[in-house]
Amino acid sequence: MTDDTDNGRGIVSNHTMEIATAIAIMIAGALVMTSNYELGMGWDSNGPQSGYFPFYIGVILLISATGILITELLKRDAADRDAFVHHQPMMRVLQIVIPTIIYVVAIMYIGIYVATAIFITTFMIWLGKYRWYIAVAFGVGIAVALFLTFEVWFLVPLPKGPVESLFGY
Amino acid sequence: MDAFLSLMHGFGVVLVPGNFIYMVIGILLGVLIGVLPGLGAANGIAILLPLTFGMSPTSAIIMLSCIYWGALFGGAIASILFNIPGEPWSVATTFDGHPLAQKGRAGEALTASFTSSFVGALIAVIIITFLAPIIASFALQFGPAEFFSVQLLTFCSFVGMGKESAFKTIASMMIGFALAAVGLDTVTGQLRMTFGFPELLNGFNFLVAVIGLFGIGEIMLTMEEGLSFKGASARINPLVVLHTWKILPRYWATSLRGAAIGCWLGITPGGATPASFMSYGLAKRFSKNGDKFGTGEIEGVVAPETAAHAAGTSALLPMLTLGIPGSPTAAVLLGGLLIWGLQPGPLLFVEQKDFVWGTIAAMYVGNVVGLAIVLTTVPLWAAILRIPFSIIAPVIVAICSVGAFTVNNAMIDLFFMIGFGFIGYVFKKLNYPLAPLVLALVLGDQAESSFRQAMLGSGGSLSIFWSNWLVGSITGLSMIMLFWPLISKVIGLLRRQFRTQPA
């Protein structure tokens, strides 16, 4: 890419990423094959065994991933040497990925509504540079709207924590 | 004539006030989903699907399919005003749509795009109305071998028609099949590939996969691009609409060609995205103003929009008649049928007349209502697009999480969702197609059971897939599709040789 300077250095090349993905899929294919081989991929008195269909899926998976790997190893074009992701954009991706993981873990302990309010509020203050009271109002507003939609209107229970039980839910 | 009467009956089902309201809600939600980056039709419907468990299947499909029409309309708004395709199939709309908006002709571009979407959909629905009952009654004679061979054709078409590498298409498809096989085998009651984790007992739900692949993955991509929206302002007044409608009939040939391409690629699972590009490319080649394409030609908006909407609509034809979806969104709707307790396939036309014809009538009414809604509400959606991504991103993540949780009320699904998000992100960047993965995940169990039944019938011999002319020709066609990348290469080579020889 020409915009190397804007986005910082490249982290990993497309070439490397292609190879890594292909190898990961090959491992998955091998795993599918062995697991179903152990289960039985032949015939018994009732017809095909459980592993029959998935075993061959594993075989095709392994073959196609090998095909991807070979094509990639033979390829010699410039675009392939380009970075898969640059430093700056990767930081931006992590800005959403890491909070998302924390958010999902938090849902287990404090319930989805409180976690959502905190998640949206922090995100708005941190990345959106909003004033805290606007962010809080928005975060709490979305959480309340979710609560009304799911618990009250559609009667679909979502994970709840200590705060909700305080209100008797 | 029979189809016509059934259709009239379907209109009766749709025009009940309750269903009509679901339709309008569906369209509004759909446009919103289509406008916002990171929320597509497939995962938007996946998120809302659990909410419809309590509704009657007919109301549910009316609402969910209207989300689909809404999203098809909505994708164009973001493309034309902001040069950001809200959906992959509206990428081609940006080529001429955005230049038009920059010239201050956004109203014309939007009217042209909505109207041609509408025309494309209408042609596709008319084809569905008359073709679907014929295909369904034909398919009633199908046995397991025929069903498996049709499914084979669907999957092989991805290889033959996709522009991605054939190996990548196959790999992505096989990952879907493998994931579908995880968990309890319903035939023998054995556990497969759970590797000792009780969480994997129920396998991977395709809704969670769709939400992760398309929702979380898309958010990651959007964050990476670091979007800042700079949009053209838009107002549509009745004068502009009338003026544009006066010009549009000039492009009837482009429209018809677009609709034909769209229907073809929608029924065979090529999908709306390649259809829009192909239609744009052909319009550019055939138009008198072909060299001006890309600078803001109305015709350059008409071509991709007609094709995309025709493809999106006709993708429901194989879903309704054969139980085989033509696009990821159709796959999610098909999953919905299973959840509502309907058995997809040709029997639907016999046993669930209300459902089938209600769905088809909803396509007509939904598109008319949709056209009216989008023409009148453009400023609203433009305003929503100006909301900064630092608000939209966490809200979409929260909505995706709620959606993934409600599928099975299982916490583990949220972690699967993030996992699928990573897969979606990496696969998109490396040009692995995601649609085959989703379709394989939805159809995996069905394909396996029809394969097993066919094998049982034949005693394990693959020759059953060539046992009569019907199954044989479908299997044969599948093989041509599967090896098409190779065949076309050979043809290309031969042609080049042929050309150089005389010299």
Interface residues (C-beta under 8 A of the other chain):
Chain A: N14 M17 E18 T21 I25 A28 G29 L31 V32 S35 N36 L39 W43 N46 G47 P48 Q49 S50 G51 Y52 F53 P54 I57 G58 I60 L61 S64 A65 G67 I68 T71 F84 V85 Q88 P89 M90 R92 V93 Q95 I96 V97 P99 T100 I101 Y103 V104 I107 M108 I112 T116 F119 I120 F123 M124 L127 G128 K129 Y130 F138 I142 L146 F150 F154 V156 P157 L158 P159
Chain B: P50 L51 G54 S165 A166 F167 K168 I170 A171 M174 I175 F177 A178 A181 D185 V187 T188 Q190 R192 M193 F195 I216 I219 M220 M223 E224 E225 G226 P388 S390 I391 A393 P394 V395 V397 A398 S401 V402 F405 T406 N409 M411 L414 F415 M417 I418 G421 Y425 V426 K429 L430 Y432 E448 F451 R452 M455 L456 G460
